[in-house]
């Protein structure tokens, strides 16, 4: 047993915190535990693979949604029912991101308060319902509303899932795992692209029905995920602080049995952390932690999230519009161009991810942000002078996002591992929300307007803005990022509940 109560005076105080126990005083609620060390000492196993698969699939769902929004934009414009303009496309995409912002904040607060597991079921249910409803849209307003609700579900998923994965994956695997999971967004993008290719082909199905069936693809995938998540336990790190140490202990025992075939025999000799259990963390303490105690880390997270959100959302949400309006690619063929683009985005985190655990966070964040920003400026200039074909533009984007994809994933990694456990989900939510609000909601609408001008130079100006934001973020990372590689979460940021 590795959960030991601190006994201020006899008689001994039990570590059990059952429903029938009398109300505990603060000094009774102090425990010592080696749960964080035990979790970090584990080798990669089938348990971790199941966690990554069942929870990480959120990014596949988001990739599917975002790709459908881009790939289907041509079909929405041609739909006899909806008849979208470029502005309507940008507005609906911004509604999705606005929903993600508000969903992240609301569900993020609940994730820290009532637990990770409850929330990753609630948020998935919201996503399933809203994305299915999108397929039934009858006008611009209904489409935008359902996209808003879909975004709310996905935004909530980001906070609950990032927190859980960070707290269950051993420290030495955390960087690469986080980047690959975030990079799996592009597996969803590929699924969305293939769905669009098939469902927008007039020879297969009426395109006005095809785009509706494409959205149902996401709902069907989400149902499978819902069942898979039944296997995933609550985060023991969350439980040990929130007054449920016995349950946390049992979960870690079960994990060790599944990984090692037995419970860690030497848990008594492992380093322990002394914690004062709490029911929740007051918002005043959350605000003080983020704005005072960890102000510098907060600013780093804000810069990284804002830059990558503008860079990604502005370009990818209008990807199809650039191909159709400037290169004359039929809307039904856009999916073929998304596939190589998605491949570059997934290969980046897959091949560069381990370097974030070896060369370190600061070096790799600086490199990936800086290179992707410079490459976008170069390719934007070539686009402005008409030097690129549709194929050349796609190859340029593929190379750019080979570096930009791990950069964007590293932003999520940074905000999820550099703040204390009690505020982790809300911190992820706030930085995702602010960054997406600044860079993501504004970006698609701005680029939609720039594309509507029909001027390549106007679009180039937008690319230069995205490039500048990434280069500034690279400088900030080099100067201020935290070297969190291979370190326990409790070492990177001590829990607020720690007792000296």
Beta strands, then each sheet from edge to edge (+ up, - down):
strand 1: 4-5
strand 2: 30-33
strand 3: 273-276
sheet 1: 1+ 2- 3+
end
